Amino acid sequence: MNYWLIKSEPDCYSIDDLKRDGVEPWSGVRNFQARNHMRDGMKVGDLALFHHSSSKPTGVYGIAKVASKPYKDKTALDPKDEHYEPKSEWVCVDMKFVKKLPRPVSLEEMKRDPKLKGILVARRGQRLSIMPVSEKHFKRVVEMGSKMGGKKMSAKAGSKA
């Protein structure tokens, strides 16, 4: 299994939108490297950290799962879509909602955590909307997002996720 980090601006498409929709095409990606990750690296069943960019805080808010093989991104063929590029080779995959973390894991937290040394999203200049994540880093971010105020959530604390 591979692990990924996918980014979206929450006012464009958020983890709550994916929770509501269940499964959604991860379309509109217009970076060749991110496209290559989708086309060549993502496999059905792979897990992804759902990262909100341009939010307060910027960080990981939930988990999604790759739910399809790559296929032609229809937004590239729609002249009414902001991502219209009919002569392109853009692809997308369907992403399925898995869960919302009890609390977001901010980018600043990830940068400070020594166990996340080397995670791409924390590196200066890393702006890709899709990037690989090691299993170790994936599990650490999920662990951090499952704790409230630095302590593990009790069963009574619950969450709306």
PyMOL commands that set and color helices and strands:
alter all, ss='L'
color gray80, all
select helices_A, chain A and resi 15-21+32-41+74-77+107-112+114-116+120-122+135-145
alter helices_A, ss='H'
color red, helices_A
select strands_A, chain A and resi 3-8+23-25+47-52+59-66+71-72+91-92+94-106+130-133+147-148+151-152
alter strands_A, ss='S'
color yellow, strands_A
deselect
rebuild
show_as cartoon
